[in-house]
Amino acid sequence: MRTIDGVLISANHQPGPTELALVIAHGFTGSWRRPAVRRAADVFNRGAGVISFDFRGHGRSGGSSTVGDQEIHDLEAAVAWARELGYKEIVTIGFSMGASVVVRHAALVRGVAAAVAVSSPARWYYRGTTPMRRVHWVIERRLGRLLGRVALRTRISGRGWNPVPESPTEVVARIAPTPLLVVHGDADTYFPVEHAYSLFAAANDPRSIWIEREFGHAENAATEELLERIADWIDRAVGITRP
C-alpha cells in the first residue's frame, strides 16, 4: 500500500470472521514479520480481520523513520486499506511508538471505532530511563542512526522534527467520543506508569486504563492472556459478537 505522501508500505492482511478489522501498529525497530507482532496478530485474528504493517523506514517499507511523526500517514493507509477490503468497523492497536501514532491518528484523523494504546509515551523527548537514553542516542547521533540501519534494520531520518508534532497528551482529549483503552505495565523499563496516568488524565470519556502487574514494554512483553483481554475489550467497545 502507498501513503498519501508517497511512501510504499509493506503490509499483511489476515481475513477474519466478522466485519471488524484490527490494525496493529508496532513499536520502534519492529516489523509485522517479527514473532511478537505475529503472535498478537494471530490472537486478534480469532475474532477479527487483522492488518499489520511495517512503519516507514522499518522492515520492507520504504522511506525513513520519523519516530512517530509522519507515521500517522502509514497508519491511515492501513486503515484505508481495511475499508477497501470491506470492513465496517476498524480498531487501531499500537505498541510504544505505534501507540503514540494510534493516539494521534484517532485524535487528528479520526474515523476508527476504537483505539488501544499499549506502552505509549505521554510526551516527547523523554530521557528518564536508561533504555530511552539509548533510544535517543540511536535517533540523534549519526553513528546511532548507522547502528540502527545495520543492526536494527531501521532507517532513521536525520532531519529531526520541524515543526514538532503535538504530543499524545496534547491531542488525546480529541479522541472522544471514540472509546480509548490505555494499557501499561508496572515493569516497563522505557516509560514509567506515570506516562499512562498522564495520558488517561488528559483523555475524555469513554476511556479505560489498565495498569498490568509485572508487564514490561510493548509487544515483546505482551502475553497471550493480555492480548485476549484486549480483544474482549474491543468486542465490547464496538458491539461485535464473535462467531
N, C-alpha and C positions, 0 to 999 in steps of 0.2 A: 504494500500500500504506500501511497505517497502523501506527505503532509501538505498543508496549504502553502508552506514556504519552500516546497520542492524537494524535501529530503525523503529518500526511499527508506522505508521501514520494514524490517523483517518481522513477520507475524505468523501466528499459527491459530487455526480455528478447530475446536473440538465441538461438533454438533451436540446439542442437548435435547432432553425430552420435553421441554416446556418452551414458552415464548420469552423466557428470561435468559439474558446473556450477562455473564460476569466478565469484566475486562480487568486483567491483572497487570499492575504497573510495578516492575521490580525495583530493587534498590540500586544504588551507585555501584558500578562494576559488575552488575548482574546481567542476566540474559534469560530469555524464555526457555533456552535449552538446558539451563543449569538444573541439577537434581531438585533443589529446594523449590524452584518455581514449578517444575513439572509435578512435584508432589502436590503442591497447592492446587494446580490446575486439575489434577486427577480427582482430588477430593471434591472440588467445586463442580466438576463435570457430572457428578452423580445426580444432581438435580437441576442443572442448567447448562446451556451452551457456554463455552469458555473461549475467550480470545486472549492470548498472551503475545507479547511482542518485545522486541529489543528497542530500548530508547536510542536516539541518535548517538553516534559515537560508541555504541556498545554492540558486541556480537557482530552480526552480519548486516546491521543497519548502516546507512551512510551517514555523512555529516560528522560533527564533533559534539561532544557532550558540553552543554552549558550548565550542567549540575542543577537542573530544576527550573530553569527559566524558559527557554524555548521548547522544552519538553512538553509543555502544555499542548503544543500542536501535534505531537506524536500521540498523546492520549486521545485527542479529539479525532484524529484519523482512525484510531482503533474503534472508538465509539461510533463513528460514521459508518465504518465497515459493518459493525454489528447491525446497524439499522438497515443497511443494504441487504444483509442476509435475511432480513425479515423479522428480527426480534422486536417484540413490542415493549419490553421493559429491559433497561440496561443499567447495571450497577457497576461502579468502579471500585476496585480494591487496590490500595497502594501500600508499599512497604518502604519505610525510610525515605530516601529521596523520592521514590514513587508515591509515597503517602503525601508528601508536600505538593506534588503535582496534582494528585487527586483532589486535595483540598482547594487548590487554586482553580482547577478546572471546574469543579462543582460550583464554586462561588462566582467565577467570572464568565464561564462559557455556559454553564448550566445544562439542562437537557437530559440529566440522568435521574433514575428513580430513587437512588440512594447512593451514599458514598461511605467507604470504610477506610480509615487511616490507621495503619499499624506502624508503630515505632516512628512516628513523624516528628521532625523538628518543629518547634513552635516559631522559631526566629532564625534568621540567617547569621552566619559568621560565628557560630558557637564553637568555642575552643576550650570548654571547661573540663574535658576528659582527654586522656592520652590518645585514644583512638581518633578523636576528632581533630586533635592537633596533627596527627599523622595524615589524616584526610586532607587537611588544608595544605600541608606541605606538598602532597601529590598534586593538588589543584593549582597552587600558586607558584610553584618553582618549576623552571624549565626541566631540571633533572627529574623532578617528581612527575611531570607530565610524560617524560620519556619512559620512566618506570611504569607509569600507568598504561602506556601503549604496548610496551614489550611484555611486562609481567602480568598485568591485569586485563589486557586486551580491551582497553578503554581509551579512546581517542578524545582528549580533553582540550577544549578551546582555550587558548592563552589570552584571549581578548578581555576576559572579565565581563562584568555586568555593567551596562550603560544604556538606559538607567537601571538602577537596582529595582527588581520586581518587588511588589508588595509581598510581605511575608505571610505564611499561613495564618498567624494570629491576626494580622491586619485585615484579612479578607474572609475569615471563616464565618462571621456573622451573616454574610450574604448567601450562605448555602441554604438557609431556611427559606421555604418550608420543606425542603428536601431532607429526609432523615440522614443523620450523620452518626457513625459509630467510631469512637476513638479507642484504640487498643494499645496498651503499652505494658512493658514488663518492668517489674521492680528490680530486675537484674540486668537492665540494659546498660552496657558499658559505653555506649556512644552518647545517648541523650537520656539524662535522668528523668524520672517520672514528672518532675516539675514542668517539662515540656507538654506532657499530656494534660496536666491540670490547667495550664495556661491556655491551651487550645480549646479545651472544653469550656472554660470560663468565658472565653470570648465568643463562643458559638451561641446560637439561639436554638430553642426547641423547634422540632423534635431532635434530641441529641441523646446519646448514651456514651458512657465511658466504662471501660473495663481495665482495671489495673491487675495484671496477671502475676501471681506469685512465681518466682524462680524462672520467669520468662526473660530471655536475653533480648537479642536485637533482630527484628525483621524476619524475612522469610526463612533464613537459615536456622532460626531458633523455633519457628512455629511448628507445634506438634499437630498431628492429625486431629486430635481431640479439639484443639483450639480452632483449627480450620473448620471443623464440622459445626462448632458453635457459631462461628461467623456465618456460615451458610444458613443455619437455622434463623439467625437474626435477620438476615437478608430476606428470607422467605416471609417472615412476619412483617417486615418493613414494607414490602411491596405487595403483600397479599397473594403470594403464589403458593399453591399446594403441590407438593411433589407427587409424581405418579407412584 
